[in-house]
């Protein structure tokens, strides 16, 4: 269904020139670096100069800002993301010239072929963090894995690692059913929740598609699923392969014992497998949802044969991936953080950490991502920041979509106010920074949230602060 007989094969273009449309994305930039490491010549384009562009430039890729037909000159193969519209001029030109094309997920699936342990981490929330945690465990254990993360992890020096062991570890994304291009031998299923409703009819269809992905694991493989998620459990019951559960309750095979959480949300626990204690974990990233992410990573490590006490030590050293509740500044006694969370549940999770850490007011800065997501999850957005004292909402990040003309952030703000939330529409980053600087007070915590370019607001605030310091020197 997902692999055509005429689908191009990456190995046919060894040493050739690959052009990547959407190279600035978190996954595509990592794949570009991996291809360069394997001897391919890489070029790519994106609509804006995102924060990952310098990484691929430094690796040796040629990067174009803006999409133009001539960017595909010299390409032997063109790779594009599922978010690229069919009318993209480079995609049209490639097909006009007869240059083979491949979707990003197909490329990832082909890179994973041949590994005895091809591991896919899937779920609506937590993929990057869990993949990063397992990456750190496997490298720490000397298992020399190949890794592809949809984010940056300092421990491996970026978003990819080319190893020489039997393991290829990658995030498996459900957007546009991309993960169906992968053929994993181990899957970790974190959760099944409503998102990407521009691609799916409803949550039931999302669950069914996750089930299709889980059924791709061969009989001698293993699916590791969150045992407290009823949708995950329901789909696991249909599988013929080995099944393992993790979660916060003792009914799950891997679960925490003696779980404690301090005032700022940092937990420690014993890793339990049934009744056996396998090691002790002292978390360095806060939040109960990160305890579940850690349990998922530790479960996979144990099933791969890692020394579990060593795996627990590796998790205890994990300090997080970039753009995951990342502190970017301390200005005027105010802590400023950024989190990649972009759907309501992820924003609730991030704000729950901020609430425990905050000594003053918690100020949420939300950049809604895509009109389709805002439309389908509109009611959830209206209350997802209720734990904050103040909410600022920037204009919607259109990303791959066009403005439909009947939806904007002002409508979100109006709805939030009807729910008793003190919310303000600050359309641009300049508007938002101006509001923050005029109103923040010592002890406040500012948390910017979104998977678009909202992180550039943090960069902008930092740059302006550095400029102020230089003026006073």
C-alpha positions as CSV (number, residue, x, y, z in Angstrom):
1,X,0.0,0.0,0.0
2,X,2.7,2.4,1.0
3,X,5.6,1.2,-1.2
4,X,5.2,1.3,-5.0
5,X,7.1,-1.0,-7.3
6,X,8.6,2.0,-9.0
7,X,9.6,3.8,-5.9
8,X,13.2,5.2,-6.2
9,X,15.8,3.4,-4.0
10,X,18.3,5.6,-2.2
11,X,21.1,3.1,-2.8
12,X,20.8,3.7,-6.6
13,X,22.1,7.2,-6.1
14,X,25.2,6.5,-4.0
15,X,27.5,9.5,-4.1
16,X,24.9,11.5,-6.1
17,X,23.3,14.9,-5.6
18,X,20.1,14.9,-3.5
19,X,18.0,18.1,-3.3
20,X,15.7,18.4,-0.3
21,X,12.6,20.6,-0.4
22,X,11.9,21.9,3.2
23,X,15.4,21.3,4.4
24,X,15.0,23.5,7.4
25,X,12.5,21.2,9.1
26,X,13.6,19.3,12.3
27,X,13.5,16.0,10.5
28,X,14.7,17.0,7.1
29,X,17.8,18.9,8.4
30,X,18.8,15.8,10.4
31,X,18.4,13.6,7.3
32,X,20.4,16.0,5.3
33,X,23.3,15.7,7.7
34,X,23.0,11.9,7.7
35,X,23.1,11.8,3.9
36,X,26.2,14.0,3.9
37,X,27.9,11.7,6.4
38,X,27.2,8.9,4.0
39,X,28.8,10.6,1.0
40,X,25.9,12.2,-0.8
41,X,26.0,15.8,-2.1
42,X,23.1,17.7,-0.6
43,X,21.3,20.9,-1.5
44,X,18.0,22.1,-0.1
45,X,15.5,24.9,0.1
46,X,13.0,26.4,2.6
47,X,10.7,29.4,2.7
48,X,12.5,31.0,5.6
49,X,16.0,30.8,7.2
50,X,15.2,28.7,10.3
51,X,17.4,28.0,13.3
52,X,18.6,24.6,11.9
53,X,19.9,26.0,8.6
54,X,23.3,26.8,10.0
55,X,23.8,23.2,11.0
56,X,23.2,21.8,7.5
57,X,25.3,24.7,6.0
58,X,28.2,23.8,8.3
59,X,27.9,20.2,7.2
60,X,28.4,21.3,3.6
61,X,24.9,21.5,2.2
62,X,24.0,24.2,-0.3
63,X,20.9,26.0,1.1
64,X,18.4,28.2,-0.9
65,X,15.9,30.5,0.8
66,X,12.8,30.5,-1.2
67,X,11.4,27.9,-3.6
68,X,12.4,28.3,-7.2
69,X,12.4,25.8,-10.1
70,X,16.1,26.3,-10.8
71,X,17.0,25.1,-7.3
72,X,16.7,21.5,-8.6
73,X,19.5,21.9,-11.2
74,X,21.9,19.0,-11.0
75,X,19.8,16.9,-8.7
76,X,19.7,13.1,-9.1
77,X,16.9,12.7,-6.6
78,X,14.5,15.2,-4.9
79,X,13.2,14.6,-1.4
80,X,10.3,16.6,-0.1
81,X,8.3,16.8,3.2
82,X,4.7,15.8,3.4
83,X,3.9,19.4,4.2
84,X,5.1,20.6,0.8
85,X,2.1,21.5,-1.4
86,X,1.7,19.8,-4.7
87,X,2.1,23.1,-6.6
88,X,5.6,23.7,-5.1
89,X,7.7,25.0,-8.1
90,X,10.6,22.7,-7.3
91,X,8.5,19.6,-7.0
92,X,6.7,20.5,-10.3
93,X,10.0,21.1,-12.0
94,X,11.5,17.9,-10.8
95,X,8.6,15.9,-12.2
96,X,8.7,17.9,-15.4
97,X,12.3,17.0,-15.9
98,X,11.8,13.4,-14.9
99,X,13.9,13.6,-11.7
100,X,12.9,10.9,-9.3
101,X,11.1,12.2,-6.1
102,X,10.7,10.7,-2.7
103,X,8.8,11.8,0.4
104,X,10.8,12.3,3.6
105,X,9.3,9.4,5.4
106,X,10.2,7.1,2.5
107,X,13.8,8.2,2.8
108,X,13.9,7.6,6.6
109,X,12.3,4.2,6.0
110,X,15.0,3.2,3.5
111,X,17.8,4.4,5.7
112,X,16.5,2.1,8.5
113,X,16.4,-1.0,6.2
114,X,18.7,-3.8,7.1
115,X,19.2,-2.9,10.8
116,X,18.3,-5.9,13.1
117,X,16.8,-3.4,15.5
118,X,14.9,-0.6,13.6
119,X,13.2,1.3,16.5
120,X,10.4,3.8,15.9
121,X,9.2,6.0,18.7
122,X,5.6,7.2,18.0
123,X,2.9,9.1,19.8
124,X,1.1,12.5,19.8
125,X,3.4,13.8,22.5
126,X,6.9,13.1,23.8
127,X,8.5,11.6,20.7
128,X,11.6,13.8,20.6
129,X,12.2,13.6,24.4
130,X,11.8,9.8,24.5
131,X,14.0,9.3,21.4
132,X,16.6,11.6,23.0
133,X,16.5,9.7,26.3
134,X,16.9,6.3,24.6
135,X,19.7,7.7,22.4
136,X,21.6,8.8,25.5
137,X,21.1,5.4,27.1
138,X,22.3,3.4,24.0
139,X,25.4,5.6,23.4
140,X,26.2,5.4,27.1
141,X,25.9,1.6,26.9
142,X,28.4,1.5,24.0
143,X,25.8,0.1,21.5
144,X,26.9,2.5,18.8
145,X,23.4,3.3,17.4
146,X,22.4,5.3,14.3
147,X,20.0,8.0,15.4
148,X,17.5,10.4,13.9
149,X,15.8,12.8,16.2
150,X,13.3,15.5,15.3
151,X,15.2,18.0,17.5
152,X,18.8,18.7,18.7
153,X,20.4,16.8,21.5
154,X,23.8,18.1,22.7
155,X,24.8,14.6,23.9
156,X,25.1,13.4,20.3
157,X,26.1,16.8,18.9
158,X,22.9,17.5,17.0
159,X,19.9,15.6,15.6
160,X,21.6,12.7,14.0
161,X,24.3,10.1,14.6
162,X,25.8,7.6,12.2
163,X,26.7,4.5,14.1
164,X,28.1,1.1,13.2
165,X,26.0,-1.1,15.5
166,X,22.8,-3.1,15.0
167,X,20.4,-0.3,16.0
168,X,18.7,2.5,14.1
169,X,16.6,4.7,16.3
170,X,14.2,7.3,14.9
171,X,11.0,9.2,15.7
172,X,8.0,7.9,13.8
173,X,5.5,10.7,13.0
174,X,1.8,10.1,12.3
175,X,1.4,13.3,10.3
176,X,0.0,12.4,6.8
177,X,0.5,8.7,7.9
178,X,4.2,9.1,7.4
179,X,5.2,6.4,9.8
180,X,3.6,3.8,7.6
181,X,6.6,4.1,5.3
182,X,8.8,2.6,8.1
183,X,9.3,-1.1,8.8
184,X,10.4,-1.2,12.5
185,X,11.3,-4.3,14.4
186,X,10.6,-2.5,17.7
187,X,8.1,0.2,18.4
188,X,7.5,2.4,21.4
189,X,4.0,3.8,21.5
190,X,3.8,6.7,23.9
191,X,0.1,7.7,23.5
192,X,-2.7,8.1,21.0
193,X,-4.3,11.5,21.0
194,X,-6.1,14.0,18.7
195,X,-3.8,16.0,16.5
196,X,-3.2,16.5,12.7
197,X,-7.0,16.5,12.1
198,X,-6.3,18.1,8.8
199,X,-5.1,14.6,7.8
200,X,-7.5,12.4,9.8
201,X,-11.3,12.4,10.1
202,X,-11.3,12.0,13.8
203,X,-9.5,10.4,16.8
204,X,-10.9,6.9,15.9
205,X,-9.2,7.1,12.5
206,X,-6.0,8.2,14.2
207,X,-6.2,5.2,16.5
208,X,-6.8,2.9,13.6
209,X,-3.8,4.2,11.7
210,X,-1.6,3.8,14.8
211,X,-2.9,0.2,14.9
212,X,-1.8,-0.2,11.2
213,X,1.7,1.0,12.1
214,X,1.9,-1.3,15.2
215,X,0.9,-4.2,13.0
216,X,4.0,-3.6,10.8
217,X,6.2,-5.1,13.5
218,X,7.2,-8.7,12.6
219,X,6.2,-11.7,14.8
220,X,9.7,-11.8,16.3
221,X,9.7,-8.1,17.1
222,X,8.3,-6.2,20.0
223,X,5.8,-3.4,20.7
224,X,6.3,-1.4,23.9
225,X,3.2,0.6,24.7
226,X,1.9,2.9,27.5
227,X,-0.3,0.6,29.5
228,X,-2.5,3.4,30.9
229,X,-3.6,4.6,27.5
230,X,-6.8,2.7,26.6
231,X,-6.4,3.3,22.8
232,X,-2.8,2.0,22.9
233,X,-3.9,-1.0,24.9
234,X,-6.8,-1.8,22.6
235,X,-4.5,-1.8,19.5
236,X,-1.8,-3.8,21.3
237,X,-4.4,-6.5,22.0
238,X,-4.6,-7.1,18.2
239,X,-0.9,-7.8,17.7
240,X,0.8,-11.2,17.2
241,X,4.3,-10.0,18.2
242,X,5.6,-9.7,21.8
243,X,4.0,-6.9,23.8
244,X,5.4,-5.0,26.8
245,X,3.8,-2.2,28.8
246,X,5.1,0.7,30.7
247,X,3.3,3.3,32.8
248,X,2.8,4.9,36.2
249,X,0.7,2.0,37.7
250,X,1.8,-1.4,39.0
251,X,-0.4,-3.0,36.3
252,X,2.3,-2.1,33.8
253,X,5.3,-4.3,33.3
254,X,7.8,-1.4,33.7
255,X,6.6,1.1,36.4
256,X,8.1,3.4,39.0
257,X,8.5,2.3,42.6
258,X,8.9,4.8,45.5
259,X,8.0,7.7,43.2
260,X,8.6,11.1,44.7
261,X,8.4,14.6,43.2
262,X,10.0,17.8,44.6
263,X,8.5,21.2,44.7
264,X,9.8,22.1,41.3
265,X,8.5,19.0,39.6
266,X,11.7,16.9,39.5
267,X,11.0,13.2,40.3
268,X,13.0,10.2,41.5
269,X,11.9,6.6,41.5
270,X,13.0,3.0,41.4
271,X,12.7,1.3,38.0
272,X,10.5,-1.8,38.6
273,X,9.9,-4.7,36.3
274,X,7.0,-6.6,37.8
275,X,8.3,-7.0,41.3
276,X,12.0,-6.6,40.6
277,X,13.9,-3.4,41.2
278,X,16.3,-2.7,38.2
279,X,17.8,0.6,39.2
280,X,17.2,4.1,40.6
281,X,16.5,7.2,38.6
282,X,17.0,10.9,39.7
283,X,15.3,13.0,37.0
284,X,17.0,16.1,35.7
285,X,14.0,17.1,33.5
286,X,10.8,18.0,35.4
287,X,7.2,16.8,35.0
288,X,5.3,13.5,35.5
289,X,5.0,13.2,31.7
290,X,8.8,13.1,31.6
291,X,8.7,10.2,34.1
292,X,6.5,8.4,31.6
293,X,8.9,9.3,28.8
294,X,11.8,7.9,30.9
295,X,9.9,4.7,31.6
296,X,9.3,4.2,27.9
297,X,13.0,4.7,27.1
298,X,14.1,2.5,29.9
299,X,11.7,-0.3,28.9
300,X,13.1,-0.2,25.4
301,X,16.7,-0.3,26.7
302,X,15.9,-3.3,28.9
303,X,14.3,-5.2,26.0
304,X,17.4,-4.5,24.0
305,X,19.5,-6.1,26.7
306,X,21.1,-3.0,28.1
307,X,22.4,-3.1,31.7
308,X,19.4,-1.5,33.4
309,X,21.4,0.0,36.3
310,X,23.6,1.8,33.7
311,X,20.5,2.8,31.8
312,X,19.1,4.4,34.9
313,X,22.3,6.3,35.4
314,X,22.2,7.6,31.8
315,X,18.6,8.8,32.3
316,X,19.7,10.5,35.5
317,X,22.2,12.5,33.5
318,X,19.7,13.5,30.8
319,X,19.2,17.2,30.7
320,X,16.7,17.5,27.8
321,X,16.7,18.3,24.1
322,X,16.6,21.8,22.7
323,X,13.2,23.5,22.5
324,X,11.9,21.3,25.3
325,X,11.3,23.6,28.3
326,X,14.6,25.2,27.5
327,X,15.8,28.2,29.5
328,X,16.9,30.9,27.1
329,X,17.4,33.9,29.3
330,X,17.2,35.6,32.7
331,X,16.4,39.3,32.4
332,X,15.3,41.8,35.1
333,X,14.8,38.9,37.5
334,X,12.6,37.1,34.9
335,X,13.2,33.6,33.7
336,X,12.4,33.1,30.0
337,X,11.8,29.6,28.6
338,X,10.8,28.0,25.3
339,X,8.9,24.8,24.7
340,X,8.1,23.1,21.4
341,X,4.6,22.1,22.6
342,X,2.1,23.1,20.0
343,X,-1.2,21.3,20.7
344,X,-3.2,22.0,23.8
345,X,-2.1,19.0,25.8
346,X,1.6,19.7,25.2
347,X,1.0,23.3,26.3
348,X,-0.7,22.1,29.5
349,X,2.3,19.9,30.2
350,X,4.8,22.6,29.7
351,X,2.9,25.1,31.8
352,X,2.5,22.6,34.6
353,X,6.3,22.6,34.9
354,X,6.4,26.4,34.7
355,X,3.8,26.7,37.5
356,X,5.9,24.7,39.9
357,X,9.1,26.6,39.1
358,X,7.7,30.1,39.0
359,X,8.2,32.4,42.0
360,X,6.0,35.2,40.6
361,X,3.5,35.2,37.8
362,X,3.5,32.7,35.0
363,X,3.2,34.3,31.6
364,X,2.3,32.0,28.7
365,X,3.1,33.1,25.2
366,X,1.3,30.9,22.6
367,X,2.0,30.8,18.9
368,X,-0.9,28.8,17.4
369,X,0.3,26.5,14.7
370,X,-1.7,26.0,11.4
371,X,-5.2,27.2,10.8
372,X,-6.4,23.6,10.5
373,X,-5.1,22.6,14.0
374,X,-6.6,25.8,15.6
375,X,-9.9,25.1,13.9
376,X,-10.2,21.4,14.9
377,X,-8.9,21.9,18.5
378,X,-10.3,25.4,19.0
379,X,-12.2,24.7,22.2
380,X,-9.2,23.0,23.8
381,X,-7.0,26.0,23.1
382,X,-9.4,28.2,25.0
383,X,-8.5,26.6,28.4
384,X,-5.1,25.0,27.9
385,X,-3.3,28.0,29.5
386,X,-5.7,28.4,32.4
387,X,-2.9,27.5,34.9
388,X,-1.0,30.6,33.7
389,X,-1.6,34.1,35.2
390,X,-1.4,35.9,31.8
391,X,-1.6,34.6,28.3
392,X,-0.3,36.3,25.2
393,X,-1.3,35.0,21.8
394,X,0.6,35.8,18.6
395,X,-0.7,35.5,15.1
396,X,-1.3,32.0,13.9
397,X,1.8,30.4,12.2
398,X,0.4,29.3,8.9
399,X,3.3,27.0,8.1
400,X,2.2,24.9,5.1
401,X,-1.3,26.5,4.9
402,X,-2.9,29.5,3.5
403,X,-5.0,32.0,5.5
404,X,-8.6,31.0,5.1
405,X,-9.7,34.5,6.1
406,X,-12.2,33.4,8.7
407,X,-10.0,32.5,11.7
408,X,-7.4,34.5,13.7
409,X,-5.8,34.7,17.1
410,X,-8.2,37.5,18.2
411,X,-11.0,34.9,18.2
412,X,-8.9,32.7,20.5
413,X,-8.3,35.6,22.8
414,X,-12.0,36.4,23.0
415,X,-12.8,32.8,23.8
416,X,-10.1,32.7,26.5
417,X,-11.5,35.8,28.1
418,X,-14.9,34.2,28.2
419,X,-13.3,31.4,30.2
420,X,-11.9,33.9,32.7
421,X,-8.3,33.9,31.3
422,X,-6.4,37.2,31.2
423,X,-5.4,37.0,27.6
424,X,-4.0,39.5,25.1
425,X,-3.5,39.4,21.3
426,X,0.1,40.5,20.5
427,X,0.2,39.8,16.8
428,X,4.0,40.2,16.0
429,X,7.1,39.3,17.9
430,X,7.8,43.0,18.3
431,X,4.3,43.5,19.8
432,X,4.9,40.6,22.2
433,X,8.4,41.7,23.3
434,X,7.1,45.2,23.9
435,X,4.3,43.9,26.1
436,X,6.6,41.7,28.0
437,X,9.2,44.3,28.7
438,X,6.5,46.8,29.8
439,X,4.8,44.4,32.2
440,X,7.1,41.7,33.5
441,X,8.3,41.8,37.1
442,X,11.1,40.1,39.1
443,X,10.1,36.5,39.8
444,X,7.9,36.1,36.7
445,X,8.5,33.2,34.4
446,X,7.8,33.7,30.6
447,X,7.2,30.5,28.6
448,X,6.9,30.8,24.8
449,X,5.3,27.8,23.2
450,X,4.9,26.5,19.6
451,X,6.5,24.4,16.9
452,X,6.7,27.3,14.4
453,X,9.3,30.1,14.6
454,X,8.2,31.3,18.0
455,X,11.7,30.3,19.3
456,X,12.9,33.3,17.3
457,X,11.1,35.6,19.8
458,X,13.4,34.2,22.5
459,X,16.4,34.8,20.2
460,X,15.2,38.4,19.5
461,X,14.8,39.2,23.2
462,X,18.3,37.8,23.9
463,X,19.8,39.8,21.1
464,X,18.1,43.1,22.2
465,X,19.3,42.5,25.7
466,X,22.9,42.0,24.5
467,X,22.6,45.2,22.5
468,X,21.5,47.1,25.6
469,X,24.4,45.8,27.6
470,X,26.9,47.0,24.9
471,X,25.3,50.4,24.8
472,X,25.9,50.7,28.6
473,X,29.5,49.5,28.5
